[in-house]
């Protein structure tokens, strides 16, 4: 039986296990960032959103708060915090940034930097009516269990792409979001692979 993952053990593992370097093969792309919010509970949670069903891109998908870097953004960490404020009313002063995960390429042509931050529990978050359909929290230990993710190979633009998918309650977690969660798990919780 696995011991419960605490916030202290998560932080220790995250800080002691640096992520692998970002792949060098990503072509120059537009930059974006997402915030990976870890909720500071005795058994921490992972905060996620479901995008509004009427959006032109990625409608209805489970995602982290985030988006494209504006020319005026001084950093990608700033981008992640700005987007989280716009999408779910998460204030920058409520986020303790602890690091980043390897950059990933998105199907929509962005180079995305996942920014990991710790947030207090029970904040008065509010989904943006224009962008977000739902905000929900998943137990972090459950999110990081590698065996919950299934691999699917998709043929797109003449190449095979590996996509990860999983369900949590009524939420279908897949694509880049599932890949980011798996990467976080591989970095800090390899013993939970089963």
N, C-alpha and C positions, 0 to 999 in steps of 0.2 A: 504494500500500500504506500502511495506517495504522500509525503507530508504536505500540508497546505502551503501554498506559495504566499508569503507575506510581502508587504511592501519593502521591508528592509532587505529580505533575501533577493527580491527582484532588483533593487537598486545595486546591491553588491555584485550580483552576477552581471548586470548590464555594464557596470563600470570596470569590472575585471576582465570581461570578455569583449575586446573590441571587435566591431563588425569586420568582415572581410572587406578588402578594398572594392570599390565600385568597379564593375567591368569596364575595361578600357575600350571596348568595341562600340559603345553607344555613339552614333553620329551626332554632330552638333544639332541640337533641337531647341525648341522653346523651353524655357525653364518654368517649373511649377514646384509647389511644396504642399505636403499634407501634414497635419498635426495628428500624431498618434497619442491620444490622451489616456493616460493611466490614472484611474480614479483611486485616490488614497484612502482605501478602506482597510480594515484588518486583513481581509482577503481581497486584494485589489480587483478592480474591474477594468474593462477596456471599453471606452466610449466610441460608439459608431453612429452613423446617420444612414437614413435611406433617402436617396435623392427623389425629388418630386417627379411624378409620372409624366408631366407635360414638358420636361426639359428636352432640348434638341439633342443633347449628347448624354449618354449614360443614364437615361431616364429610369427611375425606379431601382437603381442599383444601390447596394450597401457600399458605403464609402467612409473614409475619414474626412473631416472638414479640411478643405484645401482648394487650391486653384492656381491660376497662372500668376507668375511674378509680374508685378507692375514695374514700369521703368523707374518709378520713384521709390520702390522698396529697397532699403539699404542692404538687405540680406534675404536669403531664403527662409531663415527662421522668422524674420519679420513677416514674410509672405504668409507662412503657415498661421501665425498668430492673427494677422489681419483677416484672413479668410475665415478662421474659426469665429472671430467676432462677428463678421458679416453673416455667416451661415447659422450659428447657434447661440449668438450673444455671449460667447465665452470671452471674458475680459482678459487681456494680456497679463495684467498684474496677478491673476489667479493661476497662472501657469508657471511651473518651475521647469525650465528646459534642462534636459539631462544629456542630450546628444542626438545623433542622427544615425540612420541606417543607410545601407548602400543605395545609391541612386538607381532607379528603375525606369525603363522606357514604357510609355503608355501607348495603347493602340491608336490614340488620337494625336500622336506626334509630339508628346512632351517628354522631357527628362525630369522625372519627379524625385524630389528629395523628401523622404519621410523624417520628420522631426519629432522626437519623443519628448513628452512632457508629463509632469505629474500635476493633477488637479485635485482640489478638495472635493469631498463627496457632497451631494445634494445641493449643487449650485442651481440658481434659478435660470436654467438654460431655456431658450426660446427658439424654436426652429424658424428660419426665415420663410415666410409664406411663398416667396418667389423660387426658392431653391430646395428646401428640405421638407420631406414628408413626415419623417419621424426621427427621434433621437432615442437610442437605447443603449443599455449597458450589458455587457457579457462578462461573466467571471473570467478574469485573466488566465487563471490556471486552465480553464476549459478551452479558452481561445488558443492557448499555446500547446495544446495536445495535438501533436503532429498527426496521429492516426485519425483525426476527425476530417482531414483533408483528402480528397480524391483527386487524382490527376486525370486530365483530359487533354488529348492532343488535337489541336485545331489547325487546319490548313488555311493559311491566309497569305495573299500576295506571293504565292509560289513557295512559301516556307512553312515548316511545321513549328507551331508554338505550343509550349506546355502551359496549361491553364489549371489552376487549383480551384476546387469548389467544396462547399460545405453548407450545411443548414444549421441555424441556431433559432430555436422556436419557429416563428413564421418568417424568418429572415434568411434569404439565400445569399451567402457570402461567397464571392468568386472573383476571378480575375486579379487585377493588381492589388486590391484590398486583401484578398486571401493570401496572395504572394508576400505582401509586406508582413502580415501576421506570422506566416511560416518562417520568414527570415528572422524575425524577432525570436521566435521559438528556437530555431537552429542556433542562434547566438547564445541564448541564456539557459535553455532548458533541453539540451539534447537527450537527457535521460528520460524525458516524457514522450519519446518517439513511439511508444507502444500504448 
